[in-house]
Structure formats: structure tokens, C-alpha cells
Amino acid sequence: MMPAMVLTIVMAIAMIIEAPDLLKQTWLHVKLGLVLVLMGYHHFCGRLMKEMAAGKFRFTGQQFRWFNEFPTVLFVIVVLLAVFKNSFPTSAASWSVVGMMAAMAAIIQLYARKRRLESEKQGTEIKMGAKGSA
């Protein structure tokens, strides 16, 4: 992801140099703020990778699934800002983002339930196999 982040920064600088009046528009301030948040997220992920390589895990699998969805929501908002600029449809976009977050939450919960049920099923099969061989 580092090359994509560097390219994004270079393109943002080029856009501001080419059209400095864009800095007077609110949508660009919000977009740049979100991009800064995403850059912080990127660096935090790098730190987490180093910790995991050292055998330290501060989040559960389900927490990581939630953590993984955070940038998706921000990416959607950044793209919507770039497309609609100052005519951003706040009511439609707000409901879309809320709907997307609810769908992600439901999917994460369903996936966690599926994994838990599969794990329980495997545990039962192992116990049944151990009883049969005894």
C-alpha cells in the first residue's frame, strides 16, 4: 500500500499546484482531512504488523474484521466528495454510509457465527471420533 499512498500524496500536491483555488473549497478540506486519517491508519497498520511479527496480538480476529472495514467507509466518503464536490448529497450519502456500515456489521457478525459453529462442529466430531476409537 505504500506505493499507492505515495502516489496519492504526489497527485494531491500536483492538483493543488495546478489549481490552487481548490484550497478555498470546503469539500477539499474534508477530503484532505480524511486522507490524513487514512494515512494515520496506514502507519498504525504497519505498527500492528511489526507487533504481530513479534508475536504480540492486541486484537481478536473479530476486532480485526471491524478494524478492516474502517478504511472502506472512509474511502467511499472520499470518492463521493471527489465526485460531487460542493454539491455533496448529504442526506443520501449519510443514509448510504449508515446502510453500508450496518451491512458490514451484519456480515461480520454472521461470519463470526459461522466460524464459531464450524469450530463447535469440528470439536464435536473430534470428541465423537475419540469415543469411537476407545
Stockholm file with secondary structure:
# STOCKHOLM 1.0

chainA/1-134         MMPAMVLTIVMAIAMIIEAPDLLKQTWLHVKLGLVLVLMGYHHFCGRLMKEMAAGKFRFTGQQFRWFNEFPTVLFVIVVLLAVFKNSFPTSAASWSVVGMMAAMAAIIQLYARKRRLESEKQGTEIKMGAKGSA
#=GR chainA/1-134 SS CHHHHHHHHHHHHHHHHHCGGGGGSHHHHHHHHHHHHHHHHHHHHHHHHHHHHTTCCCSCHHHHHHHHHHHHHHHHHHHHHHHHGGGCCHHHHHHHHHHHHHHHHHHHHHHHHHHHHHHHHHHHHHHHHHHHHC
#=GC SS_cons         CHHHHHHHHHHHHHHHHHCGGGGGSHHHHHHHHHHHHHHHHHHHHHHHHHHHHTTCCCSCHHHHHHHHHHHHHHHHHHHHHHHHGGGCCHHHHHHHHHHHHHHHHHHHHHHHHHHHHHHHHHHHHHHHHHHHHC
//
